[in-house]
């Protein structure tokens, strides 16, 4: 649906089973006033077949080699026609009521990033609900897949910095925050997130990127003794 208020972007690479699961969840959304984009990185599995089977539902489909996660997201943002953009990655699922109150909240806060909470699952079982106040961004990232960003904010403050391979979402949102962009809480659990994803499986690399980002924006604080002990125990376990 072109020129819809909301654009939803799914990125995928060689995850046909996850892609099918994600598309089905988007089909189950109760609010149907959105545009749906699937950005595939030139998968060699059956992803292209799934995209073809759902071509009447997908508004924009791209399947070509890309330069990684954030390059694919940036590609989707550039192609999106909606005024506000949400992401749901292949293998994750957006919940049926996720968009219900979003148009009204966006109308009240047209220049704000709207962010909610997400349900984390591991090995197919409920793990936890994640949600953080955006004022904590100098310390930690809010749930990325539970956020909806006005395209005008991306246009004014920039897309994802592809220098970062795992934590570019944190750099992007911290950049918005430091520039004075308003963040407004959206009182909803937006999606179900698979804890077995890329950033969860590369914790040391993620931590290194996050530390670099915090130093760049002047918010880095060396971990105290308590945090170092907790980090050591977590690595050990």
N, C-alpha and C positions, 0 to 999 in steps of 0.2 A: 504494500500500500504506500504509494509515493506521497510525499508531503504530509505524512502523519505527524502528530505531535511528538511521539516517542519512537526512537529507533533502538532496536535490540540487536546486538552484534554477537555472533558466536564464531569463535576461531577454532580451527581444527587441524590436526595433522596426524594421519595414520591412527585414528581412533574411531573407526566406523561404528562400533558398538556404542561408544559414548556419545557420538554425534546423533545417532538415532534416538537415544534416551533424551538428549537435550531438546531435539526438535519436537518430540512428543510432548515434553513439558511446556514448550512455548505454544503448541497447539491447544493446550488445556487452559491457557490464560482466559479468565472471564472477561477482562477488558480486551477487546479486539482492535482497538484504535492504535495500532502500532505498525511500524515497518520492520521487517525482519531481514537481516543480512547474515550470510554465512561466508566466512573467509577461510578457505582451505589452502594449506601450504603446498599443494601439488602432491597429495597423498598417493601412495602406491597400493593401498588396500582398497576396500570396497566403498570408501567414503564418497567417491564420485557417483557411484550407483545410488547411494542414499540421497544425495543432493538431487539427482535426476528424478528419483521417485517422488520427491517433495517439491519439485519445481513450481507447482501451482500455488504452494504456500509461501515459498521463499521469494522475497521481492528482489534481492540482489544476491547473486552467487558468484564467487570468484574462486578459481582453483588454479594456482600457479605457485611456483617456488617463491619463498619469501626469505627474509633474513632473521626469522625468529618470532617469538611471542609478541613483542611490542611493535615490531614492524607490521605484523598482521593486524594488530589492533588499530594502529595508525591508519592503515589502508582502509579499514572499515569505517573509521571516523570520517575520513575524507569523502567516502562514498555515501555516507548517511545524509538523509534529507530532513530528519526530525530535529526539533528544537532542543530536545533533551535525549541523552544517549545512555543506555545501560548495556552492560556486558554479561553474558552467560556463557562460560567456556564449555567446550565439548566435554561431556562426562559429568557436568554439573546440571542441576535442574532448577528452573525458576518455579516458584510456587504459584498456584492458581490465582490467588488474590493479590499478587505482588504489585499490580498496576492500579488497583481499584481507586485509591485516593491520591494517586500521583498527579494527575492533571490539575486538580484543584490546588494542591500544595505548590505545584510549579507556577500556577497562575498568581498565587499570592507572593511567591519568591522567585521571579523569573530569572534572576541572575545568580541564584544560589545553587551549590551542590547539595542535592538531597541524599541523605544516607540513612540506611536502616540497619537491620541486623541480619545475620545468616545462621542457618542451622548446619553445623558441621557433622559429618558422618565419616566413619572409618570402618572398612571392611563390611559395608552395608548396614552398619548399626549406628544409631544415634550416639554422638559423642558429647556435644555441647552446643550452646547458643553463643555466638560472638556478637558483641556490640560495644563500641567505645565512643565516648564523647569526642568530637572532632578537636576540641581544645587540647587533647592529648597527642595531637599529630607530631609535635616536636619530640615526643617520646616513642610513639608507635603508630602504625598504620591502622586506619579504620577499615572495616570489611570492604574490600574493593568491589566485589561482585554485588554488594548490596547498595551501591551508590549510583546515582544518576546525575550526569554532568551536562549542563547546557552546552550546546555546540558553540555558542558565543564565548564561553569561558575557554574552551580549547583554542578558539580562533584568536583570542586576545592574549592568552598566557602560554600557549604552546601545547604540543602533543607530548607523547611519552618519549623520553630521552633513550634512544636505542643503544646508547653506550652501556646501559645497565641491562643485564640479561634476565634478572630475576626480580629486582626491587625497583624497577622504573615506575611502577604504580605509586610507590611511596614517595619517590622523588617528585613525581608529578603533583600529587596531592599536597605535599609539603610546600612546593613552589606556589601552588594556588593559595594556600593558607598564609604564607609569608607575604604574598602580594595583597592580602586583604580580602580575598574572595570569601563570601559568606557561606557557611555550612549550616544547613538546617536539618534537624533530625526528622526522619520519616518513620512514623511509628508502625513498622511492619517487619516481619521476618520475610525477607525477599526471596531467598533461594536456599537450596541445599548444596553444600560445598563438600567435595571429596578431599579429605585430608591427605590422600595419597598423591596429590598433585605435585608439580615440579618444585615449587618453592618449599614445600614441606619435606621433600626428599633431598634437598641441598641446603641444609640448615647453615653450615659453615660458610658457604659461598654467599648465602643471603645475608648473614650477619656482617660479612666483610663489606658488601655493597651498602648496607644500611649505615654502617659506621662512616663510610666515605661520604654518603649523602648528608648525614648529620653534621659532619665537619664542614662540608661545603656551605651549609646554611647556618652555621654557627650555633647549633643546638646540641652538639655532642657533649656528653658527660661520661667520663671514664667510669666503668662499673665499680661499685663499692664491693667490699668484702662479701656481703650477703649475696649480691648478684653473681659474683664469681663462683661462690660455693654452689648456688642453685644451678648455674650453667654447667659446672663440672659434674654435678650429680645427674643432670639431664643427659649429658653426653655419655656418662658411664652407663646409665640405665638403657 
